[in-house]
Amino acid sequence: MLTAAEEETSCWLESMDRLRAQDLPVRVQHALIGKMADHVDLLIRSDVVSRIHARIDQTEEGYDLTDLNSLNGTYLNGDRLQPNESRPIRDGDRIAFATLEYRFRCRCAGAAP
């Protein structure tokens, strides 16, 4: 769980299954997501997640989600992103890395619905 201070000032991926995955704070402008611990910013320890699976980028308009040619897919609100496809994400969007589901949460400017 994130602290109240982290939730107030940051964006994070809220795990929809706390038995399989934890919340992931997004603390950098370009956050790599995957299971390769020494190469990613947001570590997901799961066999279904690629070593470097996806990326969340902070832009002037808000945030974008990009699939990085993952084997088991990156999904935004149920739709699978094509390899290297980027889409804008907003507070409350559902994101899945293979079968691990999260909700994008952000109290940052530009990410409100």
Phi and psi restraints in degrees (range 20) as a CNS / XPLOR table:
assign (resid 1 and name C) (resid 2 and name N)
       (resid 2 and name CA) (resid 2 and name C) 1.0 -82.4 20.0 2
assign (resid 2 and name N) (resid 2 and name CA)
       (resid 2 and name C) (resid 3 and name N) 1.0 152.1 20.0 2
assign (resid 2 and name C) (resid 3 and name N)
       (resid 3 and name CA) (resid 3 and name C) 1.0 -74.8 20.0 2
assign (resid 3 and name N) (resid 3 and name CA)
       (resid 3 and name C) (resid 4 and name N) 1.0 163.4 20.0 2
assign (resid 3 and name C) (resid 4 and name N)
       (resid 4 and name CA) (resid 4 and name C) 1.0 -60.3 20.0 2
assign (resid 4 and name N) (resid 4 and name CA)
       (resid 4 and name C) (resid 5 and name N) 1.0 -38.2 20.0 2
assign (resid 4 and name C) (resid 5 and name N)
       (resid 5 and name CA) (resid 5 and name C) 1.0 -65.5 20.0 2
assign (resid 5 and name N) (resid 5 and name CA)
       (resid 5 and name C) (resid 6 and name N) 1.0 -41.6 20.0 2
assign (resid 5 and name C) (resid 6 and name N)
       (resid 6 and name CA) (resid 6 and name C) 1.0 -64.0 20.0 2
assign (resid 6 and name N) (resid 6 and name CA)
       (resid 6 and name C) (resid 7 and name N) 1.0 -42.9 20.0 2
assign (resid 6 and name C) (resid 7 and name N)
       (resid 7 and name CA) (resid 7 and name C) 1.0 -64.5 20.0 2
assign (resid 7 and name N) (resid 7 and name CA)
       (resid 7 and name C) (resid 8 and name N) 1.0 -34.7 20.0 2
assign (resid 7 and name C) (resid 8 and name N)
       (resid 8 and name CA) (resid 8 and name C) 1.0 -70.9 20.0 2
assign (resid 8 and name N) (resid 8 and name CA)
       (resid 8 and name C) (resid 9 and name N) 1.0 -31.8 20.0 2
assign (resid 8 and name C) (resid 9 and name N)
       (resid 9 and name CA) (resid 9 and name C) 1.0 -117.2 20.0 2
assign (resid 9 and name N) (resid 9 and name CA)
       (resid 9 and name C) (resid 10 and name N) 1.0 7.5 20.0 2
assign (resid 9 and name C) (resid 10 and name N)
       (resid 10 and name CA) (resid 10 and name C) 1.0 -142.7 20.0 2
assign (resid 10 and name N) (resid 10 and name CA)
       (resid 10 and name C) (resid 11 and name N) 1.0 178.5 20.0 2
assign (resid 10 and name C) (resid 11 and name N)
       (resid 11 and name CA) (resid 11 and name C) 1.0 -111.3 20.0 2
assign (resid 11 and name N) (resid 11 and name CA)
       (resid 11 and name C) (resid 12 and name N) 1.0 153.9 20.0 2
assign (resid 11 and name C) (resid 12 and name N)
       (resid 12 and name CA) (resid 12 and name C) 1.0 -157.3 20.0 2
assign (resid 12 and name N) (resid 12 and name CA)
       (resid 12 and name C) (resid 13 and name N) 1.0 164.5 20.0 2
assign (resid 12 and name C) (resid 13 and name N)
       (resid 13 and name CA) (resid 13 and name C) 1.0 -101.5 20.0 2
assign (resid 13 and name N) (resid 13 and name CA)
       (resid 13 and name C) (resid 14 and name N) 1.0 115.8 20.0 2
assign (resid 13 and name C) (resid 14 and name N)
       (resid 14 and name CA) (resid 14 and name C) 1.0 -89.2 20.0 2
assign (resid 14 and name N) (resid 14 and name CA)
       (resid 14 and name C) (resid 15 and name N) 1.0 117.6 20.0 2
assign (resid 14 and name C) (resid 15 and name N)
       (resid 15 and name CA) (resid 15 and name C) 1.0 -65.2 20.0 2
assign (resid 15 and name N) (resid 15 and name CA)
       (resid 15 and name C) (resid 16 and name N) 1.0 134.6 20.0 2
assign (resid 15 and name C) (resid 16 and name N)
       (resid 16 and name CA) (resid 16 and name C) 1.0 -91.4 20.0 2
assign (resid 16 and name N) (resid 16 and name CA)
       (resid 16 and name C) (resid 17 and name N) 1.0 -5.3 20.0 2
assign (resid 16 and name C) (resid 17 and name N)
       (resid 17 and name CA) (resid 17 and name C) 1.0 -141.5 20.0 2
assign (resid 17 and name N) (resid 17 and name CA)
       (resid 17 and name C) (resid 18 and name N) 1.0 87.7 20.0 2
assign (resid 17 and name C) (resid 18 and name N)
       (resid 18 and name CA) (resid 18 and name C) 1.0 -67.5 20.0 2
assign (resid 18 and name N) (resid 18 and name CA)
       (resid 18 and name C) (resid 19 and name N) 1.0 -12.6 20.0 2
assign (resid 18 and name C) (resid 19 and name N)
       (resid 19 and name CA) (resid 19 and name C) 1.0 -77.0 20.0 2
assign (resid 19 and name N) (resid 19 and name CA)
       (resid 19 and name C) (resid 20 and name N) 1.0 -25.9 20.0 2
assign (resid 19 and name C) (resid 20 and name N)
       (resid 20 and name CA) (resid 20 and name C) 1.0 -105.1 20.0 2
assign (resid 20 and name N) (resid 20 and name CA)
       (resid 20 and name C) (resid 21 and name N) 1.0 -23.7 20.0 2
assign (resid 20 and name C) (resid 21 and name N)
       (resid 21 and name CA) (resid 21 and name C) 1.0 -154.1 20.0 2
assign (resid 21 and name N) (resid 21 and name CA)
       (resid 21 and name C) (resid 22 and name N) 1.0 153.5 20.0 2
assign (resid 21 and name C) (resid 22 and name N)
       (resid 22 and name CA) (resid 22 and name C) 1.0 -104.3 20.0 2
assign (resid 22 and name N) (resid 22 and name CA)
       (resid 22 and name C) (resid 23 and name N) 1.0 166.5 20.0 2
assign (resid 22 and name C) (resid 23 and name N)
       (resid 23 and name CA) (resid 23 and name C) 1.0 -63.7 20.0 2
assign (resid 23 and name N) (resid 23 and name CA)
       (resid 23 and name C) (resid 24 and name N) 1.0 148.1 20.0 2
assign (resid 23 and name C) (resid 24 and name N)
       (resid 24 and name CA) (resid 24 and name C) 1.0 -125.0 20.0 2
assign (resid 24 and name N) (resid 24 and name CA)
       (resid 24 and name C) (resid 25 and name N) 1.0 111.2 20.0 2
assign (resid 24 and name C) (resid 25 and name N)
       (resid 25 and name CA) (resid 25 and name C) 1.0 -72.8 20.0 2
assign (resid 25 and name N) (resid 25 and name CA)
       (resid 25 and name C) (resid 26 and name N) 1.0 136.3 20.0 2
assign (resid 25 and name C) (resid 26 and name N)
       (resid 26 and name CA) (resid 26 and name C) 1.0 -98.5 20.0 2
assign (resid 26 and name N) (resid 26 and name CA)
       (resid 26 and name C) (resid 27 and name N) 1.0 102.4 20.0 2
assign (resid 26 and name C) (resid 27 and name N)
       (resid 27 and name CA) (resid 27 and name C) 1.0 -113.0 20.0 2
assign (resid 27 and name N) (resid 27 and name CA)
       (resid 27 and name C) (resid 28 and name N) 1.0 -0.6 20.0 2
assign (resid 27 and name C) (resid 28 and name N)
       (resid 28 and name CA) (resid 28 and name C) 1.0 -125.5 20.0 2
assign (resid 28 and name N) (resid 28 and name CA)
       (resid 28 and name C) (resid 29 and name N) 1.0 160.2 20.0 2
assign (resid 28 and name C) (resid 29 and name N)
       (resid 29 and name CA) (resid 29 and name C) 1.0 -67.7 20.0 2
assign (resid 29 and name N) (resid 29 and name CA)
       (resid 29 and name C) (resid 30 and name N) 1.0 -32.3 20.0 2
assign (resid 29 and name C) (resid 30 and name N)
       (resid 30 and name CA) (resid 30 and name C) 1.0 -129.4 20.0 2
assign (resid 30 and name N) (resid 30 and name CA)
       (resid 30 and name C) (resid 31 and name N) 1.0 97.3 20.0 2
assign (resid 30 and name C) (resid 31 and name N)
       (resid 31 and name CA) (resid 31 and name C) 1.0 -100.1 20.0 2
assign (resid 31 and name N) (resid 31 and name CA)
       (resid 31 and name C) (resid 32 and name N) 1.0 113.9 20.0 2
assign (resid 31 and name C) (resid 32 and name N)
       (resid 32 and name CA) (resid 32 and name C) 1.0 -81.2 20.0 2
assign (resid 32 and name N) (resid 32 and name CA)
       (resid 32 and name C) (resid 33 and name N) 1.0 140.8 20.0 2
assign (resid 32 and name C) (resid 33 and name N)
       (resid 33 and name CA) (resid 33 and name C) 1.0 -122.7 20.0 2
assign (resid 33 and name N) (resid 33 and name CA)
       (resid 33 and name C) (resid 34 and name N) 1.0 132.9 20.0 2
assign (resid 33 and name C) (resid 34 and name N)
       (resid 34 and name CA) (resid 34 and name C) 1.0 169.1 20.0 2
assign (resid 34 and name N) (resid 34 and name CA)
       (resid 34 and name C) (resid 35 and name N) 1.0 -167.9 20.0 2
assign (resid 34 and name C) (resid 35 and name N)
       (resid 35 and name CA) (resid 35 and name C) 1.0 -106.0 20.0 2
assign (resid 35 and name N) (resid 35 and name CA)
       (resid 35 and name C) (resid 36 and name N) 1.0 1.9 20.0 2
assign (resid 35 and name C) (resid 36 and name N)
       (resid 36 and name CA) (resid 36 and name C) 1.0 -87.8 20.0 2
assign (resid 36 and name N) (resid 36 and name CA)
       (resid 36 and name C) (resid 37 and name N) 1.0 91.0 20.0 2
assign (resid 36 and name C) (resid 37 and name N)
       (resid 37 and name CA) (resid 37 and name C) 1.0 -49.9 20.0 2
assign (resid 37 and name N) (resid 37 and name CA)
       (resid 37 and name C) (resid 38 and name N) 1.0 -41.2 20.0 2
assign (resid 37 and name C) (resid 38 and name N)
       (resid 38 and name CA) (resid 38 and name C) 1.0 -88.2 20.0 2
assign (resid 38 and name N) (resid 38 and name CA)
       (resid 38 and name C) (resid 39 and name N) 1.0 7.3 20.0 2
assign (resid 38 and name C) (resid 39 and name N)
       (resid 39 and name CA) (resid 39 and name C) 1.0 -126.5 20.0 2
assign (resid 39 and name N) (resid 39 and name CA)
       (resid 39 and name C) (resid 40 and name N) 1.0 -4.9 20.0 2
assign (resid 39 and name C) (resid 40 and name N)
       (resid 40 and name CA) (resid 40 and name C) 1.0 -119.3 20.0 2
assign (resid 40 and name N) (resid 40 and name CA)
       (resid 40 and name C) (resid 41 and name N) 1.0 159.1 20.0 2
assign (resid 40 and name C) (resid 41 and name N)
       (resid 41 and name CA) (resid 41 and name C) 1.0 -92.0 20.0 2
assign (resid 41 and name N) (resid 41 and name CA)
       (resid 41 and name C) (resid 42 and name N) 1.0 -32.4 20.0 2
assign (resid 41 and name C) (resid 42 and name N)
       (resid 42 and name CA) (resid 42 and name C) 1.0 -118.6 20.0 2
assign (resid 42 and name N) (resid 42 and name CA)
       (resid 42 and name C) (resid 43 and name N) 1.0 104.5 20.0 2
assign (resid 42 and name C) (resid 43 and name N)
       (resid 43 and name CA) (resid 43 and name C) 1.0 -88.1 20.0 2
assign (resid 43 and name N) (resid 43 and name CA)
       (resid 43 and name C) (resid 44 and name N) 1.0 126.5 20.0 2
assign (resid 43 and name C) (resid 44 and name N)
       (resid 44 and name CA) (resid 44 and name C) 1.0 -120.8 20.0 2
assign (resid 44 and name N) (resid 44 and name CA)
       (resid 44 and name C) (resid 45 and name N) 1.0 113.1 20.0 2
assign (resid 44 and name C) (resid 45 and name N)
       (resid 45 and name CA) (resid 45 and name C) 1.0 -87.4 20.0 2
assign (resid 45 and name N) (resid 45 and name CA)
       (resid 45 and name C) (resid 46 and name N) 1.0 89.8 20.0 2
assign (resid 45 and name C) (resid 46 and name N)
       (resid 46 and name CA) (resid 46 and name C) 1.0 -155.2 20.0 2
assign (resid 46 and name N) (resid 46 and name CA)
       (resid 46 and name C) (resid 47 and name N) 1.0 140.2 20.0 2
assign (resid 46 and name C) (resid 47 and name N)
       (resid 47 and name CA) (resid 47 and name C) 1.0 -67.2 20.0 2
assign (resid 47 and name N) (resid 47 and name CA)
       (resid 47 and name C) (resid 48 and name N) 1.0 -22.2 20.0 2
assign (resid 47 and name C) (resid 48 and name N)
       (resid 48 and name CA) (resid 48 and name C) 1.0 -84.1 20.0 2
assign (resid 48 and name N) (resid 48 and name CA)
       (resid 48 and name C) (resid 49 and name N) 1.0 -10.2 20.0 2
assign (resid 48 and name C) (resid 49 and name N)
       (resid 49 and name CA) (resid 49 and name C) 1.0 -96.7 20.0 2
assign (resid 49 and name N) (resid 49 and name CA)
       (resid 49 and name C) (resid 50 and name N) 1.0 137.3 20.0 2
assign (resid 49 and name C) (resid 50 and name N)
       (resid 50 and name CA) (resid 50 and name C) 1.0 -70.1 20.0 2
assign (resid 50 and name N) (resid 50 and name CA)
       (resid 50 and name C) (resid 51 and name N) 1.0 161.1 20.0 2
assign (resid 50 and name C) (resid 51 and name N)
       (resid 51 and name CA) (resid 51 and name C) 1.0 -56.7 20.0 2
assign (resid 51 and name N) (resid 51 and name CA)
       (resid 51 and name C) (resid 52 and name N) 1.0 -48.4 20.0 2
assign (resid 51 and name C) (resid 52 and name N)
       (resid 52 and name CA) (resid 52 and name C) 1.0 -125.9 20.0 2
assign (resid 52 and name N) (resid 52 and name CA)
       (resid 52 and name C) (resid 53 and name N) 1.0 101.3 20.0 2
assign (resid 52 and name C) (resid 53 and name N)
       (resid 53 and name CA) (resid 53 and name C) 1.0 -93.9 20.0 2
assign (resid 53 and name N) (resid 53 and name CA)
       (resid 53 and name C) (resid 54 and name N) 1.0 -46.3 20.0 2
assign (resid 53 and name C) (resid 54 and name N)
       (resid 54 and name CA) (resid 54 and name C) 1.0 -157.1 20.0 2
assign (resid 54 and name N) (resid 54 and name CA)
       (resid 54 and name C) (resid 55 and name N) 1.0 176.9 20.0 2
assign (resid 54 and name C) (resid 55 and name N)
       (resid 55 and name CA) (resid 55 and name C) 1.0 -143.8 20.0 2
assign (resid 55 and name N) (resid 55 and name CA)
       (resid 55 and name C) (resid 56 and name N) 1.0 142.8 20.0 2
assign (resid 55 and name C) (resid 56 and name N)
       (resid 56 and name CA) (resid 56 and name C) 1.0 -113.8 20.0 2
assign (resid 56 and name N) (resid 56 and name CA)
       (resid 56 and name C) (resid 57 and name N) 1.0 124.5 20.0 2
assign (resid 56 and name C) (resid 57 and name N)
       (resid 57 and name CA) (resid 57 and name C) 1.0 -114.9 20.0 2
assign (resid 57 and name N) (resid 57 and name CA)
       (resid 57 and name C) (resid 58 and name N) 1.0 134.2 20.0 2
assign (resid 57 and name C) (resid 58 and name N)
       (resid 58 and name CA) (resid 58 and name C) 1.0 -84.5 20.0 2
assign (resid 58 and name N) (resid 58 and name CA)
       (resid 58 and name C) (resid 59 and name N) 1.0 129.0 20.0 2
assign (resid 58 and name C) (resid 59 and name N)
       (resid 59 and name CA) (resid 59 and name C) 1.0 -120.4 20.0 2
assign (resid 59 and name N) (resid 59 and name CA)
       (resid 59 and name C) (resid 60 and name N) 1.0 177.7 20.0 2
assign (resid 59 and name C) (resid 60 and name N)
       (resid 60 and name CA) (resid 60 and name C) 1.0 -64.5 20.0 2
assign (resid 60 and name N) (resid 60 and name CA)
       (resid 60 and name C) (resid 61 and name N) 1.0 -30.2 20.0 2
assign (resid 60 and name C) (resid 61 and name N)
       (resid 61 and name CA) (resid 61 and name C) 1.0 -87.9 20.0 2
assign (resid 61 and name N) (resid 61 and name CA)
       (resid 61 and name C) (resid 62 and name N) 1.0 -17.4 20.0 2
assign (resid 61 and name C) (resid 62 and name N)
       (resid 62 and name CA) (resid 62 and name C) 1.0 152.7 20.0 2
assign (resid 62 and name N) (resid 62 and name CA)
       (resid 62 and name C) (resid 63 and name N) 1.0 -118.2 20.0 2
assign (resid 62 and name C) (resid 63 and name N)
       (resid 63 and name CA) (resid 63 and name C) 1.0 -136.5 20.0 2
assign (resid 63 and name N) (resid 63 and name CA)
       (resid 63 and name C) (resid 64 and name N) 1.0 148.1 20.0 2
assign (resid 63 and name C) (resid 64 and name N)
       (resid 64 and name CA) (resid 64 and name C) 1.0 -124.0 20.0 2
assign (resid 64 and name N) (resid 64 and name CA)
       (resid 64 and name C) (resid 65 and name N) 1.0 146.4 20.0 2
assign (resid 64 and name C) (resid 65 and name N)
       (resid 65 and name CA) (resid 65 and name C) 1.0 -111.3 20.0 2
assign (resid 65 and name N) (resid 65 and name CA)
       (resid 65 and name C) (resid 66 and name N) 1.0 132.2 20.0 2
assign (resid 65 and name C) (resid 66 and name N)
       (resid 66 and name CA) (resid 66 and name C) 1.0 -128.6 20.0 2
assign (resid 66 and name N) (resid 66 and name CA)
       (resid 66 and name C) (resid 67 and name N) 1.0 130.5 20.0 2
assign (resid 66 and name C) (resid 67 and name N)
       (resid 67 and name CA) (resid 67 and name C) 1.0 -80.5 20.0 2
assign (resid 67 and name N) (resid 67 and name CA)
       (resid 67 and name C) (resid 68 and name N) 1.0 134.1 20.0 2
assign (resid 67 and name C) (resid 68 and name N)
       (resid 68 and name CA) (resid 68 and name C) 1.0 -107.0 20.0 2
assign (resid 68 and name N) (resid 68 and name CA)
       (resid 68 and name C) (resid 69 and name N) 1.0 53.9 20.0 2
assign (resid 68 and name C) (resid 69 and name N)
       (resid 69 and name CA) (resid 69 and name C) 1.0 60.2 20.0 2
assign (resid 69 and name N) (resid 69 and name CA)
       (resid 69 and name C) (resid 70 and name N) 1.0 42.9 20.0 2
assign (resid 69 and name C) (resid 70 and name N)
       (resid 70 and name CA) (resid 70 and name C) 1.0 -70.4 20.0 2
assign (resid 70 and name N) (resid 70 and name CA)
       (resid 70 and name C) (resid 71 and name N) 1.0 150.8 20.0 2
assign (resid 70 and name C) (resid 71 and name N)
       (resid 71 and name CA) (resid 71 and name C) 1.0 -70.0 20.0 2
assign (resid 71 and name N) (resid 71 and name CA)
       (resid 71 and name C) (resid 72 and name N) 1.0 -45.8 20.0 2
assign (resid 71 and name C) (resid 72 and name N)
       (resid 72 and name CA) (resid 72 and name C) 1.0 -101.2 20.0 2
assign (resid 72 and name N) (resid 72 and name CA)
       (resid 72 and name C) (resid 73 and name N) 1.0 6.5 20.0 2
assign (resid 72 and name C) (resid 73 and name N)
       (resid 73 and name CA) (resid 73 and name C) 1.0 90.1 20.0 2
assign (resid 73 and name N) (resid 73 and name CA)
       (resid 73 and name C) (resid 74 and name N) 1.0 153.6 20.0 2
assign (resid 73 and name C) (resid 74 and name N)
       (resid 74 and name CA) (resid 74 and name C) 1.0 -120.3 20.0 2
assign (resid 74 and name N) (resid 74 and name CA)
       (resid 74 and name C) (resid 75 and name N) 1.0 132.2 20.0 2
assign (resid 74 and name C) (resid 75 and name N)
       (resid 75 and name CA) (resid 75 and name C) 1.0 -122.7 20.0 2
assign (resid 75 and name N) (resid 75 and name CA)
       (resid 75 and name C) (resid 76 and name N) 1.0 139.0 20.0 2
assign (resid 75 and name C) (resid 76 and name N)
       (resid 76 and name CA) (resid 76 and name C) 1.0 -122.4 20.0 2
assign (resid 76 and name N) (resid 76 and name CA)
       (resid 76 and name C) (resid 77 and name N) 1.0 115.3 20.0 2
assign (resid 76 and name C) (resid 77 and name N)
       (resid 77 and name CA) (resid 77 and name C) 1.0 50.7 20.0 2
assign (resid 77 and name N) (resid 77 and name CA)
       (resid 77 and name C) (resid 78 and name N) 1.0 40.4 20.0 2
assign (resid 77 and name C) (resid 78 and name N)
       (resid 78 and name CA) (resid 78 and name C) 1.0 89.7 20.0 2
assign (resid 78 and name N) (resid 78 and name CA)
       (resid 78 and name C) (resid 79 and name N) 1.0 -11.9 20.0 2
assign (resid 78 and name C) (resid 79 and name N)
       (resid 79 and name CA) (resid 79 and name C) 1.0 -97.6 20.0 2
assign (resid 79 and name N) (resid 79 and name CA)
       (resid 79 and name C) (resid 80 and name N) 1.0 129.8 20.0 2
assign (resid 79 and name C) (resid 80 and name N)
       (resid 80 and name CA) (resid 80 and name C) 1.0 -76.7 20.0 2
assign (resid 80 and name N) (resid 80 and name CA)
       (resid 80 and name C) (resid 81 and name N) 1.0 130.7 20.0 2
assign (resid 80 and name C) (resid 81 and name N)
       (resid 81 and name CA) (resid 81 and name C) 1.0 -77.9 20.0 2
assign (resid 81 and name N) (resid 81 and name CA)
       (resid 81 and name C) (resid 82 and name N) 1.0 143.2 20.0 2
assign (resid 81 and name C) (resid 82 and name N)
       (resid 82 and name CA) (resid 82 and name C) 1.0 -73.3 20.0 2
assign (resid 82 and name N) (resid 82 and name CA)
       (resid 82 and name C) (resid 83 and name N) 1.0 157.4 20.0 2
assign (resid 82 and name C) (resid 83 and name N)
       (resid 83 and name CA) (resid 83 and name C) 1.0 -53.1 20.0 2
assign (resid 83 and name N) (resid 83 and name CA)
       (resid 83 and name C) (resid 84 and name N) 1.0 130.4 20.0 2
assign (resid 83 and name C) (resid 84 and name N)
       (resid 84 and name CA) (resid 84 and name C) 1.0 66.6 20.0 2
assign (resid 84 and name N) (resid 84 and name CA)
       (resid 84 and name C) (resid 85 and name N) 1.0 11.5 20.0 2
assign (resid 84 and name C) (resid 85 and name N)
       (resid 85 and name CA) (resid 85 and name C) 1.0 -79.8 20.0 2
assign (resid 85 and name N) (resid 85 and name CA)
       (resid 85 and name C) (resid 86 and name N) 1.0 138.1 20.0 2
assign (resid 85 and name C) (resid 86 and name N)
       (resid 86 and name CA) (resid 86 and name C) 1.0 -113.4 20.0 2
assign (resid 86 and name N) (resid 86 and name CA)
       (resid 86 and name C) (resid 87 and name N) 1.0 141.2 20.0 2
assign (resid 86 and name C) (resid 87 and name N)
       (resid 87 and name CA) (resid 87 and name C) 1.0 -139.0 20.0 2
assign (resid 87 and name N) (resid 87 and name CA)
       (resid 87 and name C) (resid 88 and name N) 1.0 146.5 20.0 2
assign (resid 87 and name C) (resid 88 and name N)
       (resid 88 and name CA) (resid 88 and name C) 1.0 -67.6 20.0 2
assign (resid 88 and name N) (resid 88 and name CA)
       (resid 88 and name C) (resid 89 and name N) 1.0 144.5 20.0 2
assign (resid 88 and name C) (resid 89 and name N)
       (resid 89 and name CA) (resid 89 and name C) 1.0 -123.3 20.0 2
assign (resid 89 and name N) (resid 89 and name CA)
       (resid 89 and name C) (resid 90 and name N) 1.0 150.5 20.0 2
assign (resid 89 and name C) (resid 90 and name N)
       (resid 90 and name CA) (resid 90 and name C) 1.0 -131.5 20.0 2
assign (resid 90 and name N) (resid 90 and name CA)
       (resid 90 and name C) (resid 91 and name N) 1.0 162.0 20.0 2
assign (resid 90 and name C) (resid 91 and name N)
       (resid 91 and name CA) (resid 91 and name C) 1.0 -52.2 20.0 2
assign (resid 91 and name N) (resid 91 and name CA)
       (resid 91 and name C) (resid 92 and name N) 1.0 127.6 20.0 2
assign (resid 91 and name C) (resid 92 and name N)
       (resid 92 and name CA) (resid 92 and name C) 1.0 98.1 20.0 2
assign (resid 92 and name N) (resid 92 and name CA)
       (resid 92 and name C) (resid 93 and name N) 1.0 -12.3 20.0 2
assign (resid 92 and name C) (resid 93 and name N)
       (resid 93 and name CA) (resid 93 and name C) 1.0 -63.8 20.0 2
assign (resid 93 and name N) (resid 93 and name CA)
       (resid 93 and name C) (resid 94 and name N) 1.0 146.0 20.0 2
assign (resid 93 and name C) (resid 94 and name N)
       (resid 94 and name CA) (resid 94 and name C) 1.0 -91.6 20.0 2
assign (resid 94 and name N) (resid 94 and name CA)
       (resid 94 and name C) (resid 95 and name N) 1.0 129.6 20.0 2
assign (resid 94 and name C) (resid 95 and name N)
       (resid 95 and name CA) (resid 95 and name C) 1.0 -126.4 20.0 2
assign (resid 95 and name N) (resid 95 and name CA)
       (resid 95 and name C) (resid 96 and name N) 1.0 134.5 20.0 2
assign (resid 95 and name C) (resid 96 and name N)
       (resid 96 and name CA) (resid 96 and name C) 1.0 -127.4 20.0 2
assign (resid 96 and name N) (resid 96 and name CA)
       (resid 96 and name C) (resid 97 and name N) 1.0 135.6 20.0 2
assign (resid 96 and name C) (resid 97 and name N)
       (resid 97 and name CA) (resid 97 and name C) 1.0 -107.5 20.0 2
assign (resid 97 and name N) (resid 97 and name CA)
       (resid 97 and name C) (resid 98 and name N) 1.0 102.6 20.0 2
assign (resid 97 and name C) (resid 98 and name N)
       (resid 98 and name CA) (resid 98 and name C) 1.0 59.7 20.0 2
assign (resid 98 and name N) (resid 98 and name CA)
       (resid 98 and name C) (resid 99 and name N) 1.0 -116.7 20.0 2
assign (resid 98 and name C) (resid 99 and name N)
       (resid 99 and name CA) (resid 99 and name C) 1.0 -101.2 20.0 2
assign (resid 99 and name N) (resid 99 and name CA)
       (resid 99 and name C) (resid 100 and name N) 1.0 2.2 20.0 2
assign (resid 99 and name C) (resid 100 and name N)
       (resid 100 and name CA) (resid 100 and name C) 1.0 -92.8 20.0 2
assign (resid 100 and name N) (resid 100 and name CA)
       (resid 100 and name C) (resid 101 and name N) 1.0 117.9 20.0 2
assign (resid 100 and name C) (resid 101 and name N)
       (resid 101 and name CA) (resid 101 and name C) 1.0 -103.8 20.0 2
assign (resid 101 and name N) (resid 101 and name CA)
       (resid 101 and name C) (resid 102 and name N) 1.0 142.3 20.0 2
assign (resid 101 and name C) (resid 102 and name N)
       (resid 102 and name CA) (resid 102 and name C) 1.0 -136.1 20.0 2
assign (resid 102 and name N) (resid 102 and name CA)
       (resid 102 and name C) (resid 103 and name N) 1.0 164.7 20.0 2
assign (resid 102 and name C) (resid 103 and name N)
       (resid 103 and name CA) (resid 103 and name C) 1.0 -119.7 20.0 2
assign (resid 103 and name N) (resid 103 and name CA)
       (resid 103 and name C) (resid 104 and name N) 1.0 129.2 20.0 2
assign (resid 103 and name C) (resid 104 and name N)
       (resid 104 and name CA) (resid 104 and name C) 1.0 -75.1 20.0 2
assign (resid 104 and name N) (resid 104 and name CA)
       (resid 104 and name C) (resid 105 and name N) 1.0 125.1 20.0 2
assign (resid 104 and name C) (resid 105 and name N)
       (resid 105 and name CA) (resid 105 and name C) 1.0 -122.7 20.0 2
assign (resid 105 and name N) (resid 105 and name CA)
       (resid 105 and name C) (resid 106 and name N) 1.0 134.1 20.0 2
assign (resid 105 and name C) (resid 106 and name N)
       (resid 106 and name CA) (resid 106 and name C) 1.0 -152.0 20.0 2
assign (resid 106 and name N) (resid 106 and name CA)
       (resid 106 and name C) (resid 107 and name N) 1.0 132.0 20.0 2
assign (resid 106 and name C) (resid 107 and name N)
       (resid 107 and name CA) (resid 107 and name C) 1.0 -109.1 20.0 2
assign (resid 107 and name N) (resid 107 and name CA)
       (resid 107 and name C) (resid 108 and name N) 1.0 22.4 20.0 2
assign (resid 107 and name C) (resid 108 and name N)
       (resid 108 and name CA) (resid 108 and name C) 1.0 -94.8 20.0 2
assign (resid 108 and name N) (resid 108 and name CA)
       (resid 108 and name C) (resid 109 and name N) 1.0 153.4 20.0 2
assign (resid 108 and name C) (resid 109 and name N)
       (resid 109 and name CA) (resid 109 and name C) 1.0 -61.1 20.0 2
assign (resid 109 and name N) (resid 109 and name CA)
       (resid 109 and name C) (resid 110 and name N) 1.0 139.2 20.0 2
assign (resid 109 and name C) (resid 110 and name N)
       (resid 110 and name CA) (resid 110 and name C) 1.0 90.7 20.0 2
assign (resid 110 and name N) (resid 110 and name CA)
       (resid 110 and name C) (resid 111 and name N) 1.0 -6.6 20.0 2
assign (resid 110 and name C) (resid 111 and name N)
       (resid 111 and name CA) (resid 111 and name C) 1.0 -108.2 20.0 2
assign (resid 111 and name N) (resid 111 and name CA)
       (resid 111 and name C) (resid 112 and name N) 1.0 -1.3 20.0 2
assign (resid 111 and name C) (resid 112 and name N)
       (resid 112 and name CA) (resid 112 and name C) 1.0 -69.4 20.0 2
assign (resid 112 and name N) (resid 112 and name CA)
       (resid 112 and name C) (resid 113 and name N) 1.0 150.4 20.0 2
